[in-house]
C-alpha cells in the first residue's frame, strides 16, 4: 500500500488533478513519517560520519533542528552538509542565528539565549505566522471551557520561562492574544471567576452515574456544588 501511495500520489487543486512527482503532498498521512525517515538517511551520510561535525551537539524534532555554532557561517556549513545529501536538491534549511549574540533565537514554542555565564534563558514564543485567533470571549462555549483555555495559555507561558522577568514578558504575549479575542482584561477574567470545587473521592459502591445534558453555566455550577 505504501508503494502505491508513494508511486501514485494524486491530489486536486482548483478542480484539477495533479501527480506529485517527488515526495508526498501535504495532508497525506504517511507524509510526516516519510519526511523524517528521509532526512534521517541524509543525517547518517553527513553529520554522523563527518569528523568535523560528529562531536557537535545536534537534535531534531520533525522539521526543527538545532546545533551549537560560533558564527552564522559555521551554522550554514553544518546544515548544508545535510542538504547536500538530497539527490533532488530540494532540502533547504532556514537558519535562525542570533545577531547580535545578546538576542534570543527561536526554537519550537520558546525563545532561547545562552548567557555569558553559560546559563540558559528562555521565554514563551509564538510564531509570527500564527494568527491571533483562539476561543473568543463571545463564543457559545461554556464559561468553564473559556477559563481553561485562558489558564492553559498562562500555564504554558510560565513553564516556558526561566525567570520571573521573562515570565511576565511571556504573559504579556498571552494578554495580547486574549485581548484580540474579546477578553478586555484576561487576568482579571480568570481571577474573578470562582473555580468549581473538586468532588471528594467517593467509592464505586457509593456512586451512581447520571448523565445530565448541558442547560446553562449556573445549572452546571449548582449541580457540581451539590
C-alpha positions as YAML, in Angstrom:
chain: A
units: angstrom
residues:
- id: 1
  name: UNK
  ca: [0.00, 0.00, 0.00]
- id: 2
  name: UNK
  ca: [2.85, 2.39, 0.84]
- id: 3
  name: UNK
  ca: [4.37, 1.76, -2.60]
- id: 4
  name: UNK
  ca: [1.05, 2.70, -4.20]
- id: 5
  name: UNK
  ca: [0.89, 5.90, -2.15]
- id: 6
  name: UNK
  ca: [4.50, 6.82, -2.95]
- id: 7
  name: UNK
  ca: [4.16, 6.00, -6.63]
- id: 8
  name: UNK
  ca: [0.70, 7.43, -7.30]
- id: 9
  name: UNK
  ca: [0.33, 10.47, -5.06]
- id: 10
  name: UNK
  ca: [-2.51, 12.31, -6.77]
- id: 11
  name: UNK
  ca: [-4.10, 15.46, -5.38]
- id: 12
  name: UNK
  ca: [-6.56, 18.10, -6.57]
- id: 13
  name: UNK
  ca: [-6.11, 21.85, -6.78]
- id: 14
  name: UNK
  ca: [-8.55, 24.31, -8.35]
- id: 15
  name: UNK
  ca: [-10.66, 21.38, -9.59]
- id: 16
  name: UNK
  ca: [-7.65, 19.92, -11.43]
- id: 17
  name: UNK
  ca: [-5.88, 16.62, -10.69]
- id: 18
  name: UNK
  ca: [-2.09, 16.64, -10.24]
- id: 19
  name: UNK
  ca: [0.51, 13.91, -9.70]
- id: 20
  name: UNK
  ca: [3.20, 14.55, -7.07]
- id: 21
  name: UNK
  ca: [6.48, 13.74, -8.84]
- id: 22
  name: UNK
  ca: [8.79, 13.97, -5.81]
- id: 23
  name: UNK
  ca: [7.78, 13.01, -2.29]
- id: 24
  name: UNK
  ca: [4.27, 13.20, -0.87]
- id: 25
  name: UNK
  ca: [1.85, 16.09, -0.73]
- id: 26
  name: UNK
  ca: [0.80, 17.85, 2.48]
- id: 27
  name: UNK
  ca: [-2.19, 16.27, 4.18]
- id: 28
  name: UNK
  ca: [-1.24, 12.72, 3.22]
- id: 29
  name: UNK
  ca: [-0.97, 10.63, 6.43]
- id: 30
  name: UNK
  ca: [2.40, 8.96, 5.62]
- id: 31
  name: UNK
  ca: [3.99, 12.31, 4.64]
- id: 32
  name: UNK
  ca: [5.42, 13.34, 8.07]
- id: 33
  name: UNK
  ca: [6.97, 9.98, 8.95]
- id: 34
  name: UNK
  ca: [8.37, 9.52, 5.42]
- id: 35
  name: UNK
  ca: [9.95, 13.01, 5.61]
- id: 36
  name: UNK
  ca: [11.51, 12.18, 8.99]
- id: 37
  name: UNK
  ca: [12.98, 8.92, 7.68]
- id: 38
  name: UNK
  ca: [14.30, 10.61, 4.54]
- id: 39
  name: UNK
  ca: [16.10, 13.34, 6.49]
- id: 40
  name: UNK
  ca: [17.49, 10.71, 8.87]
- id: 41
  name: UNK
  ca: [19.21, 8.98, 5.93]
- id: 42
  name: UNK
  ca: [20.74, 12.34, 4.92]
- id: 43
  name: UNK
  ca: [21.97, 12.84, 8.50]
- id: 44
  name: UNK
  ca: [23.53, 9.37, 8.60]
- id: 45
  name: UNK
  ca: [25.56, 10.10, 5.48]
- id: 46
  name: UNK
  ca: [26.74, 13.53, 6.65]
- id: 47
  name: UNK
  ca: [26.92, 14.82, 10.22]
- id: 48
  name: UNK
  ca: [27.02, 11.34, 11.80]
- id: 49
  name: UNK
  ca: [30.16, 10.33, 9.89]
- id: 50
  name: UNK
  ca: [31.93, 13.66, 9.24]
- id: 51
  name: UNK
  ca: [34.65, 14.09, 11.92]
- id: 52
  name: UNK
  ca: [34.26, 17.89, 11.75]
- id: 53
  name: UNK
  ca: [30.58, 17.65, 12.81]
- id: 54
  name: UNK
  ca: [30.28, 14.41, 14.75]
- id: 55
  name: UNK
  ca: [31.34, 15.97, 18.07]
- id: 56
  name: UNK
  ca: [28.78, 18.80, 17.90]
- id: 57
  name: UNK
  ca: [25.50, 18.53, 19.81]
- id: 58
  name: UNK
  ca: [22.60, 18.08, 17.42]
- id: 59
  name: UNK
  ca: [18.92, 17.37, 17.79]
- id: 60
  name: UNK
  ca: [15.86, 17.43, 15.58]
- id: 61
  name: UNK
  ca: [12.12, 17.41, 16.26]
- id: 62
  name: UNK
  ca: [10.34, 16.58, 12.98]
- id: 63
  name: UNK
  ca: [11.48, 19.53, 10.82]
- id: 64
  name: UNK
  ca: [13.04, 21.74, 13.53]
- id: 65
  name: UNK
  ca: [16.71, 21.09, 14.32]
- id: 66
  name: UNK
  ca: [19.39, 22.72, 16.42]
- id: 67
  name: UNK
  ca: [23.14, 22.71, 16.97]
- id: 68
  name: UNK
  ca: [25.75, 24.97, 18.54]
- id: 69
  name: UNK
  ca: [27.88, 27.19, 16.28]
- id: 70
  name: UNK
  ca: [30.25, 30.08, 16.92]
- id: 71
  name: UNK
  ca: [29.03, 32.06, 13.89]
- id: 72
  name: UNK
  ca: [26.27, 32.01, 11.29]
- id: 73
  name: UNK
  ca: [28.63, 30.76, 8.57]
- id: 74
  name: UNK
  ca: [29.51, 27.72, 10.69]
- id: 75
  name: UNK
  ca: [25.80, 27.01, 11.21]
- id: 76
  name: UNK
  ca: [25.16, 27.18, 7.44]
- id: 77
  name: UNK
  ca: [28.10, 24.83, 6.77]
- id: 78
  name: UNK
  ca: [26.72, 22.32, 9.26]
- id: 79
  name: UNK
  ca: [23.20, 22.18, 7.82]
- id: 80
  name: UNK
  ca: [24.37, 22.44, 4.22]
- id: 81
  name: UNK
  ca: [26.22, 19.17, 4.75]
- id: 82
  name: UNK
  ca: [22.81, 17.54, 5.38]
- id: 83
  name: UNK
  ca: [21.11, 19.30, 2.45]
- id: 84
  name: UNK
  ca: [23.87, 18.23, 0.06]
- id: 85
  name: UNK
  ca: [22.85, 14.60, 0.55]
- id: 86
  name: UNK
  ca: [19.45, 15.26, -1.07]
- id: 87
  name: UNK
  ca: [19.70, 13.96, -4.68]
- id: 88
  name: UNK
  ca: [16.75, 16.16, -5.68]
- id: 89
  name: UNK
  ca: [18.32, 19.29, -4.18]
- id: 90
  name: UNK
  ca: [15.03, 20.27, -2.54]
- id: 91
  name: UNK
  ca: [16.02, 20.24, 1.13]
- id: 92
  name: UNK
  ca: [16.63, 23.77, 2.42]
- id: 93
  name: UNK
  ca: [17.20, 24.97, 5.98]
- id: 94
  name: UNK
  ca: [16.16, 28.34, 7.33]
- id: 95
  name: UNK
  ca: [18.92, 29.32, 9.75]
- id: 96
  name: UNK
  ca: [17.88, 31.39, 12.76]
- id: 97
  name: UNK
  ca: [21.15, 32.65, 14.24]
- id: 98
  name: UNK
  ca: [21.03, 35.38, 16.93]
- id: 99
  name: UNK
  ca: [22.58, 38.62, 15.72]
- id: 100
  name: UNK
  ca: [23.83, 40.24, 17.89]
- id: 101
  name: UNK
  ca: [24.62, 37.33, 20.21]
- id: 102
  name: UNK
  ca: [22.61, 39.00, 23.01]
- id: 103
  name: UNK
  ca: [19.37, 38.34, 21.10]
- id: 104
  name: UNK
  ca: [17.11, 35.35, 21.59]
- id: 105
  name: UNK
  ca: [16.78, 32.65, 18.96]
- id: 106
  name: UNK
  ca: [13.53, 30.76, 18.40]
- id: 107
  name: UNK
  ca: [13.12, 27.00, 18.68]
- id: 108
  name: UNK
  ca: [9.67, 25.40, 18.66]
- id: 109
  name: UNK
  ca: [7.49, 27.31, 21.19]
- id: 110
  name: UNK
  ca: [10.35, 29.04, 23.01]
- id: 111
  name: UNK
  ca: [12.94, 31.77, 22.54]
- id: 112
  name: UNK
  ca: [16.37, 30.77, 23.87]
- id: 113
  name: UNK
  ca: [19.54, 32.66, 24.75]
- id: 114
  name: UNK
  ca: [22.84, 31.41, 26.18]
- id: 115
  name: UNK
  ca: [24.12, 33.89, 28.76]
- id: 116
  name: UNK
  ca: [27.79, 34.81, 29.22]
- id: 117
  name: UNK
  ca: [27.99, 32.58, 32.30]
- id: 118
  name: UNK
  ca: [26.74, 29.60, 30.29]
- id: 119
  name: UNK
  ca: [23.24, 29.56, 31.77]
- id: 120
  name: UNK
  ca: [20.21, 29.21, 29.52]
- id: 121
  name: UNK
  ca: [17.48, 31.85, 29.45]
- id: 122
  name: UNK
  ca: [14.22, 31.09, 27.72]
- id: 123
  name: UNK
  ca: [10.72, 32.51, 27.32]
- id: 124
  name: UNK
  ca: [7.41, 31.79, 25.60]
- id: 125
  name: UNK
  ca: [7.27, 32.33, 21.84]
- id: 126
  name: UNK
  ca: [4.54, 32.43, 19.22]
- id: 127
  name: UNK
  ca: [5.48, 32.28, 15.55]
- id: 128
  name: UNK
  ca: [4.71, 35.42, 13.55]
- id: 129
  name: UNK
  ca: [2.88, 33.24, 11.01]
- id: 130
  name: UNK
  ca: [0.33, 32.28, 13.65]
- id: 131
  name: UNK
  ca: [-2.83, 34.36, 13.62]
- id: 132
  name: UNK
  ca: [-4.03, 35.84, 16.90]
- id: 133
  name: UNK
  ca: [-7.06, 33.57, 16.98]
- id: 134
  name: UNK
  ca: [-8.28, 31.40, 19.84]
- id: 135
  name: UNK
  ca: [-11.57, 30.71, 21.62]
- id: 136
  name: UNK
  ca: [-13.42, 34.05, 21.55]
- id: 137
  name: UNK
  ca: [-14.90, 35.58, 24.69]
- id: 138
  name: UNK
  ca: [-18.31, 35.88, 22.99]
- id: 139
  name: UNK
  ca: [-18.42, 32.29, 21.73]
- id: 140
  name: UNK
  ca: [-21.21, 29.99, 22.88]
- id: 141
  name: UNK
  ca: [-18.82, 27.63, 24.65]
- id: 142
  name: UNK
  ca: [-19.36, 27.15, 28.40]
- id: 143
  name: UNK
  ca: [-17.58, 29.61, 30.66]
- id: 144
  name: UNK
  ca: [-15.56, 26.75, 32.14]
- id: 145
  name: UNK
  ca: [-14.09, 25.99, 28.71]
- id: 146
  name: UNK
  ca: [-13.07, 29.61, 28.15]
- id: 147
  name: UNK
  ca: [-11.45, 29.74, 31.59]
- id: 148
  name: UNK
  ca: [-9.48, 26.54, 30.96]
- id: 149
  name: UNK
  ca: [-8.25, 27.80, 27.58]
- id: 150
  name: UNK
  ca: [-7.05, 31.07, 29.12]
- id: 151
  name: UNK
  ca: [-5.48, 29.34, 32.13]
- id: 152
  name: UNK
  ca: [-3.63, 26.85, 29.93]
- id: 153
  name: UNK
  ca: [-2.11, 29.66, 27.88]
- id: 154
  name: UNK
  ca: [-0.78, 31.31, 31.04]
- id: 155
  name: UNK
  ca: [0.46, 27.97, 32.43]
- id: 156
  name: UNK
  ca: [2.36, 27.33, 29.21]
- id: 157
  name: UNK
  ca: [3.83, 30.83, 29.31]
- id: 158
  name: UNK
  ca: [5.05, 30.31, 32.89]
- id: 159
  name: UNK
  ca: [6.53, 26.85, 32.23]
- id: 160
  name: UNK
  ca: [8.29, 28.18, 29.12]
- id: 161
  name: UNK
  ca: [10.07, 30.96, 31.04]
- id: 162
  name: UNK
  ca: [13.25, 30.73, 33.07]
- id: 163
  name: UNK
  ca: [12.88, 33.79, 35.33]
- id: 164
  name: UNK
  ca: [10.19, 35.97, 36.88]
- id: 165
  name: UNK
  ca: [11.04, 38.82, 34.50]
- id: 166
  name: UNK
  ca: [10.75, 36.58, 31.45]
- id: 167
  name: UNK
  ca: [7.56, 35.04, 32.85]
- id: 168
  name: UNK
  ca: [5.95, 38.46, 32.89]
- id: 169
  name: UNK
  ca: [7.13, 39.11, 29.33]
- id: 170
  name: UNK
  ca: [5.66, 35.76, 28.26]
- id: 171
  name: UNK
  ca: [2.37, 36.53, 29.98]
- id: 172
  name: UNK
  ca: [2.11, 39.79, 28.05]
- id: 173
  name: UNK
  ca: [2.13, 37.75, 24.83]
- id: 174
  name: UNK
  ca: [-0.84, 35.81, 26.19]
- id: 175
  name: UNK
  ca: [-2.50, 39.08, 27.26]
- id: 176
  name: UNK
  ca: [-2.27, 40.34, 23.69]
- id: 177
  name: UNK
  ca: [-3.63, 37.09, 22.23]
- id: 178
  name: UNK
  ca: [-6.65, 37.00, 24.54]
- id: 179
  name: UNK
  ca: [-7.36, 40.72, 24.15]
- id: 180
  name: UNK
  ca: [-7.52, 40.17, 20.39]
- id: 181
  name: UNK
  ca: [-10.26, 37.66, 21.09]
- id: 182
  name: UNK
  ca: [-12.58, 39.79, 23.20]
- id: 183
  name: UNK
  ca: [-11.08, 39.38, 26.69]
- id: 184
  name: UNK
  ca: [-10.65, 43.01, 27.78]
- id: 185
  name: UNK
  ca: [-8.68, 42.15, 30.93]
- id: 186
  name: UNK
  ca: [-7.72, 38.45, 30.63]
- id: 187
  name: UNK
  ca: [-6.01, 38.11, 34.00]
- id: 188
  name: UNK
  ca: [-8.96, 39.66, 35.85]
- id: 189
  name: UNK
  ca: [-11.29, 37.41, 33.86]
- id: 190
  name: UNK
  ca: [-9.52, 34.39, 35.37]
- id: 191
  name: UNK
  ca: [-9.12, 35.80, 38.89]
- id: 192
  name: UNK
  ca: [-12.72, 36.98, 39.32]
- id: 193
  name: UNK
  ca: [-14.33, 33.64, 38.47]
- id: 194
  name: UNK
  ca: [-14.54, 31.09, 41.23]
- id: 195
  name: UNK
  ca: [-13.07, 27.73, 40.45]
- id: 196
  name: UNK
  ca: [-15.62, 24.96, 40.76]
- id: 197
  name: UNK
  ca: [-14.78, 22.87, 43.83]
- id: 198
  name: UNK
  ca: [-13.47, 19.40, 43.12]
- id: 199
  name: UNK
  ca: [-15.62, 16.44, 44.10]
- id: 200
  name: UNK
  ca: [-14.39, 14.39, 47.02]
- id: 201
  name: UNK
  ca: [-13.26, 10.86, 46.34]
- id: 202
  name: UNK
  ca: [-16.22, 8.52, 46.58]
- id: 203
  name: UNK
  ca: [-16.01, 4.74, 46.40]
- id: 204
  name: UNK
  ca: [-17.63, 2.95, 43.47]
- id: 205
  name: UNK
  ca: [-20.19, 1.35, 45.78]
- id: 206
  name: UNK
  ca: [-21.46, 4.76, 46.91]
- id: 207
  name: UNK
  ca: [-21.57, 6.42, 43.47]
- id: 208
  name: UNK
  ca: [-24.14, 6.37, 40.70]
- id: 209
  name: UNK
  ca: [-23.52, 7.63, 37.15]
- id: 210
  name: UNK
  ca: [-26.05, 10.18, 35.97]
- id: 211
  name: UNK
  ca: [-25.60, 11.94, 32.63]
- id: 212
  name: UNK
  ca: [-27.30, 15.34, 32.57]
- id: 213
  name: UNK
  ca: [-27.45, 17.47, 29.40]
- id: 214
  name: UNK
  ca: [-25.96, 20.96, 29.45]
- id: 215
  name: UNK
  ca: [-28.59, 23.57, 30.39]
- id: 216
  name: UNK
  ca: [-26.64, 26.63, 31.49]
- id: 217
  name: UNK
  ca: [-23.48, 27.61, 33.33]
- id: 218
  name: UNK
  ca: [-25.43, 28.36, 36.51]
- id: 219
  name: UNK
  ca: [-27.20, 24.98, 36.50]
- id: 220
  name: UNK
  ca: [-23.92, 23.12, 35.90]
- id: 221
  name: UNK
  ca: [-22.24, 25.04, 38.72]
- id: 222
  name: UNK
  ca: [-25.04, 24.33, 41.18]
- id: 223
  name: UNK
  ca: [-25.04, 20.62, 40.33]
- id: 224
  name: UNK
  ca: [-21.30, 20.38, 40.88]
- id: 225
  name: UNK
  ca: [-21.59, 22.29, 44.14]
- id: 226
  name: UNK
  ca: [-24.25, 19.97, 45.49]
...
